[in-house]
Each structure stands twice: as C-alpha cells, then as structure tokens.
C-alpha cells in the first residue's frame, strides 16, 4: 500500500481539508444529530473520545496507508465546519487495499444540521469525486446508503451517481443484517 498525500481544495465558498485535532469539538457536536446517528456508521452514543479518534488516528491512518481520504468541509471564509466527505475503502484495479490508478473507492458523507438544504454536501461530493478521478486516477467511485435515506440518495443523484435499490442484505456495522439499501456508481466524465 502506498501513502496518500493529504490535499486541500477550495471551491467557491467551500474548503475541503484533512481533519485536524482541533476539529474534535465540532465533530462531536455535529454527530449528536439524530439523523447522522440514524443513517451513518458513527457510534451511538457518540462520545467526545469518538470524535477525537476520528479526527486523529483513524483519518490519519487512512491517508498514511492509502486506503482513504477523509476531509472536513468548512466555510472558506469563516472556517466553520459544514460537512464531512471521504473516499474510503480504496482498492487497486485487482481489488487489493490501497489507492492506485484504475482502482475504486466508496464515497461517504454527512452534513452538519446547520448546513443542510444549501447544496453544501452535493457540491463537496462533486469536488471530491473530481479530485478522485483527476488527482488519483480512480476508475470508479461507489456510493451506498440505507433504503429510506432520501437525503443521501438525493446528494448522490445530484452529484451524478447512477443509483438503484439493492435487494440483498447489507451487513450492519452495529450487528446483524439490514435488508434494504441503495447503491450507486460514478464513472469519470468522458
């Protein structure tokens, strides 16, 4: 596996940057939101030490091992946290862990409650995916969400993903299987 060089991208009013230890308080506050807890894999209850681990060791290890790119989405002027976006579960063209041209990754995201309804997450996902294709040479970016997570589905569709329901069970990170989810794929623009 090769190291992935952290990036910072400014696009209009948004600034995407690697997570920093001083983001822990804002992540902790955002992840108290019932919708983030319902639809994502964050621990429930979400403790401050979960936020500290996320912005520190977890995301830094993903960059270091080339298996993920986790970015804070902040207001380019104020620096306020708006959302989280990531390209995780990176695999090379042979399906082995790590980023490589011709490989794939899974996009993930959540939006802080105060930033919802403004297109922040859709814009950030578009920016991240452009970087994934252009900067990393990915061939495919995958998306997945639990059935019923209409906000996430709308972000994926607006960002250009082809989305469909998937009837097979999805392992639940909190134990057991979930019976309904949606999946999508995004290919580079030709």
Sine and cosine of phi, psi and omega as CSV:
sin_phi,cos_phi,sin_psi,cos_psi,sin_omega,cos_omega
0.00,0.00,0.60,-0.80,-0.01,-1.00
-0.94,-0.35,0.49,-0.87,0.01,-1.00
-0.92,0.39,0.56,-0.83,0.05,-1.00
-0.96,-0.29,0.85,-0.53,-0.03,-1.00
-0.96,0.29,0.86,-0.51,0.02,-1.00
-0.85,0.52,0.57,-0.82,-0.02,-1.00
-0.82,-0.57,0.36,-0.93,0.18,-0.98
-0.79,-0.61,0.73,-0.68,-0.04,-1.00
-0.74,-0.68,0.81,-0.58,0.11,-0.99
-0.96,-0.29,0.78,-0.63,0.01,-1.00
-0.68,-0.73,0.98,-0.21,-0.03,-1.00
0.88,0.47,-0.81,-0.58,-0.04,-1.00
-0.99,0.11,-0.01,1.00,-0.05,-1.00
-0.95,-0.31,0.60,-0.80,0.13,-0.99
-0.80,-0.60,0.86,-0.50,0.05,-1.00
-0.98,-0.19,0.79,-0.61,-0.03,-1.00
-0.52,-0.86,0.36,-0.93,0.07,-1.00
-0.88,0.48,0.48,-0.88,0.05,-1.00
-0.91,0.42,0.54,-0.84,0.03,-1.00
-0.82,-0.57,0.42,-0.91,0.02,-1.00
-0.81,0.59,-0.55,0.83,-0.03,-1.00
-0.97,0.25,0.02,1.00,0.11,-0.99
-0.99,0.10,-0.15,0.99,-0.13,-0.99
-0.83,0.55,-0.68,0.74,-0.02,-1.00
-0.89,0.45,-0.68,0.73,-0.01,-1.00
-0.93,0.38,-0.62,0.79,0.04,-1.00
-0.92,0.40,-0.69,0.72,0.04,-1.00
-0.84,0.54,-0.73,0.68,0.00,-1.00
-0.89,0.46,-0.71,0.70,-0.02,-1.00
-0.89,0.46,-0.65,0.76,-0.09,-1.00
-0.99,0.16,0.09,1.00,0.19,-0.98
-0.99,0.16,-0.23,0.97,-0.03,-1.00
-0.89,0.45,0.78,-0.62,-0.01,-1.00
-0.86,0.51,-0.54,0.84,0.00,-1.00
-0.94,0.34,-0.65,0.76,0.06,-1.00
-0.89,0.45,-0.68,0.73,0.01,-1.00
-0.92,0.40,-0.57,0.82,-0.03,-1.00
-0.95,0.33,-0.68,0.73,-0.20,-0.98
-0.97,-0.22,-0.18,0.98,0.00,-1.00
-0.92,-0.40,-0.02,-1.00,-0.03,-1.00
-0.99,-0.12,0.32,0.95,0.04,-1.00
-0.90,0.43,0.53,-0.85,0.05,-1.00
-0.88,0.47,0.54,-0.84,0.06,-1.00
-0.78,-0.62,0.85,-0.52,-0.01,1.00
-0.95,0.33,0.45,-0.89,0.00,-1.00
-1.00,-0.04,0.89,-0.45,-0.07,-1.00
-0.98,-0.19,0.29,-0.96,0.01,-1.00
-0.88,0.48,-0.59,0.81,0.02,-1.00
-0.91,0.41,-0.44,0.90,0.11,-0.99
-0.91,0.42,-0.69,0.72,0.02,-1.00
-0.90,0.43,-0.68,0.73,0.01,-1.00
-0.88,0.48,-0.68,0.73,0.04,-1.00
-0.91,0.41,-0.62,0.78,-0.01,-1.00
-0.90,0.43,-0.78,0.63,-0.07,-1.00
-0.97,0.25,-0.23,0.97,-0.01,-1.00
-0.97,-0.25,-0.97,-0.23,-0.16,-0.99
-0.86,0.51,-0.68,0.74,-0.11,-0.99
-0.90,0.44,-0.79,0.61,-0.06,-1.00
-0.96,0.29,-0.58,0.81,0.03,-1.00
-0.91,0.42,-0.62,0.79,0.03,-1.00
-0.90,0.43,-0.62,0.79,0.02,-1.00
-0.89,0.45,-0.70,0.71,0.06,-1.00
-0.88,0.47,-0.72,0.69,-0.08,-1.00
-0.89,0.46,-0.61,0.80,-0.03,-1.00
-1.00,-0.03,-0.09,1.00,0.00,-1.00
0.96,0.29,0.36,0.93,-0.02,-1.00
-0.98,-0.22,-0.08,1.00,0.01,-1.00
-0.17,-0.99,0.44,-0.90,0.06,-1.00
-0.80,-0.60,0.95,-0.30,-0.07,-1.00
-0.94,-0.34,0.83,-0.55,-0.11,-0.99
-0.78,-0.63,0.65,-0.76,0.19,-0.98
-0.98,0.17,0.63,-0.77,0.12,-0.99
-0.95,-0.31,0.91,-0.41,-0.04,-1.00
-0.85,-0.53,0.37,-0.93,0.10,-1.00
-0.90,0.43,0.81,-0.59,-0.08,-1.00
-0.90,0.44,-0.37,0.93,0.00,-1.00
-1.00,-0.07,-0.76,0.64,-0.11,-0.99
-1.00,-0.05,-0.39,0.92,-0.08,-1.00
0.99,0.16,0.06,1.00,0.00,-1.00
-0.92,0.40,0.66,-0.75,0.03,-1.00
-0.93,0.36,0.78,-0.63,0.02,-1.00
-0.93,-0.36,-0.64,0.77,-0.13,-0.99
-0.28,-0.96,0.06,-1.00,0.11,-0.99
-0.78,-0.62,0.70,-0.71,0.11,-0.99
-0.72,-0.69,0.49,-0.87,0.00,-1.00
-0.45,-0.89,0.44,-0.90,0.27,-0.96
-0.90,-0.43,0.95,-0.30,-0.06,-1.00
-0.88,-0.48,-0.01,-1.00,0.01,-1.00
0.76,0.65,0.69,0.72,0.00,-1.00
-0.94,0.35,0.69,-0.73,0.01,-1.00
-0.67,-0.74,0.54,-0.84,0.06,-1.00
-0.98,0.19,-0.03,-1.00,-0.07,-1.00
-0.89,0.46,-0.35,0.94,0.03,-1.00
-1.00,-0.05,0.04,1.00,0.02,-1.00
1.00,0.06,0.13,0.99,0.01,-1.00
-1.00,0.08,0.51,-0.86,-0.03,-1.00
-0.87,0.49,0.65,-0.76,0.06,-1.00
0.84,-0.55,0.49,-0.87,-0.02,-1.00
-0.99,0.17,0.66,-0.75,0.06,-1.00
-0.31,-0.95,0.56,-0.83,0.08,-1.00
-0.80,0.60,0.68,-0.73,-0.03,-1.00
1.00,0.04,-0.04,1.00,-0.01,-1.00
-1.00,0.02,-0.26,-0.97,0.01,-1.00
-0.62,-0.78,0.18,-0.98,0.02,-1.00
-0.45,-0.90,0.27,-0.96,0.06,-1.00
-0.94,-0.35,0.79,-0.61,0.03,-1.00
-0.99,0.14,0.62,-0.79,0.08,-1.00
-0.66,-0.75,0.43,-0.90,-0.01,-1.00
-0.25,-0.97,0.39,-0.92,0.26,-0.97
-0.56,-0.83,0.35,-0.94,-0.04,-1.00
-0.82,-0.58,0.75,-0.66,0.07,-1.00
-0.88,0.47,0.61,-0.79,-0.08,-1.00
-0.78,0.62,-0.66,0.75,-0.06,-1.00
-0.93,0.36,-0.29,0.96,-0.04,-1.00
-0.99,-0.17,-0.02,1.00,-0.07,-1.00
-0.95,0.32,0.47,-0.88,0.08,-1.00
0.99,0.15,0.17,0.99,-0.04,-1.00
-0.90,-0.44,0.04,1.00,-0.01,-1.00
0.99,0.14,0.14,0.99,-0.03,-1.00
-0.85,0.53,-0.78,0.62,-0.08,-1.00
-0.92,0.40,-0.68,0.73,0.03,-1.00
-0.86,0.51,-0.74,0.68,0.01,-1.00
-0.88,0.47,-0.68,0.73,-0.01,-1.00
-0.91,0.42,-0.64,0.77,0.04,-1.00
-0.90,0.43,-0.67,0.74,0.05,-1.00
-0.86,0.51,-0.73,0.69,0.00,-1.00
-0.88,0.48,-0.73,0.68,-0.01,-1.00
-0.88,0.48,-0.70,0.72,-0.02,-1.00
-0.92,0.39,-0.62,0.79,0.08,-1.00
-0.86,0.52,-0.69,0.73,0.04,-1.00
-0.91,0.42,-0.65,0.76,0.02,-1.00
-0.86,0.52,-0.68,0.73,0.02,-1.00
-0.97,0.24,-0.77,0.64,-0.09,-1.00
-0.98,0.21,-0.67,0.74,-0.06,-1.00
-1.00,0.08,-0.54,0.84,-0.05,-1.00
-0.96,-0.28,-0.28,0.96,-0.02,-1.00
0.97,0.25,0.40,0.92,0.03,-1.00
-0.89,0.46,0.54,-0.84,0.04,-1.00
-1.00,-0.07,-0.47,0.88,-0.07,-1.00
-0.53,-0.85,0.61,-0.79,0.16,-0.99
-0.84,-0.54,0.80,-0.60,-0.04,-1.00
-0.99,-0.13,0.40,-0.92,0.08,-1.00
-0.64,-0.77,0.57,-0.82,0.05,-1.00
-0.52,-0.85,0.58,-0.81,0.07,-1.00
-0.47,-0.88,0.39,-0.92,0.09,-1.00
-0.92,0.40,0.62,-0.78,0.09,-1.00
-0.84,0.54,0.70,-0.72,-0.04,-1.00
0.98,-0.21,-0.29,0.96,0.03,-1.00
-0.99,0.13,0.96,0.28,-0.10,-1.00
-0.89,0.46,-0.59,0.80,0.00,-1.00
-0.89,0.46,-0.69,0.73,0.02,-1.00
-0.92,0.40,-0.65,0.76,0.03,-1.00
-0.88,0.47,-0.68,0.73,0.01,-1.00
-0.89,0.45,-0.65,0.76,0.06,-1.00
-0.87,0.50,-0.74,0.67,-0.02,-1.00
-0.87,0.50,-0.72,0.69,0.00,-1.00
-0.89,0.46,-0.72,0.69,0.00,-1.00
-0.90,0.43,-0.47,0.88,0.03,-1.00
-0.99,0.14,-0.08,1.00,0.09,-1.00
0.96,-0.28,0.04,1.00,0.00,-1.00
-0.95,0.31,0.59,-0.81,0.20,-0.98
-1.00,0.03,0.85,-0.53,-0.16,-0.99
-0.86,-0.50,0.64,-0.77,0.05,-1.00
-0.51,-0.86,0.46,-0.89,0.11,-0.99
-0.94,0.33,0.51,-0.86,0.03,-1.00
-0.85,-0.52,0.86,-0.51,-0.10,-0.99
-0.98,0.21,-0.33,0.95,-0.08,-1.00
-0.97,0.24,0.45,-0.90,0.00,-1.00
-0.90,0.43,0.53,-0.85,0.04,-1.00
-0.91,-0.42,0.79,-0.61,0.05,-1.00
-0.87,0.50,0.70,-0.72,0.01,-1.00
-1.00,-0.08,0.80,-0.60,-0.01,-1.00
-0.90,0.43,-0.25,0.97,0.03,-1.00
-0.99,-0.16,0.16,0.99,0.02,-1.00
0.95,-0.30,0.58,-0.82,0.02,-1.00
0.98,0.20,-0.16,-0.99,0.02,-1.00
-0.87,-0.49,0.52,-0.85,0.11,-0.99
-0.96,-0.29,0.71,-0.70,-0.12,-0.99
-1.00,0.03,-0.33,0.94,-0.04,-1.00
-0.78,-0.63,0.76,-0.65,0.13,-0.99
-0.45,-0.89,0.23,-0.97,0.07,-1.00
-0.93,-0.38,0.48,-0.88,0.07,-1.00
-0.70,-0.71,0.43,-0.90,0.01,-1.00
-0.53,-0.85,0.26,-0.96,0.01,-1.00
-0.65,-0.76,0.58,-0.82,0.07,-1.00
-0.79,-0.62,0.75,-0.66,0.03,-1.00
-0.94,-0.35,0.39,-0.92,0.02,-1.00
-0.88,0.48,0.52,-0.85,0.07,-1.00
-0.91,0.41,0.63,-0.77,-0.01,-1.00
-0.99,-0.11,0.00,0.00,0.00,0.00
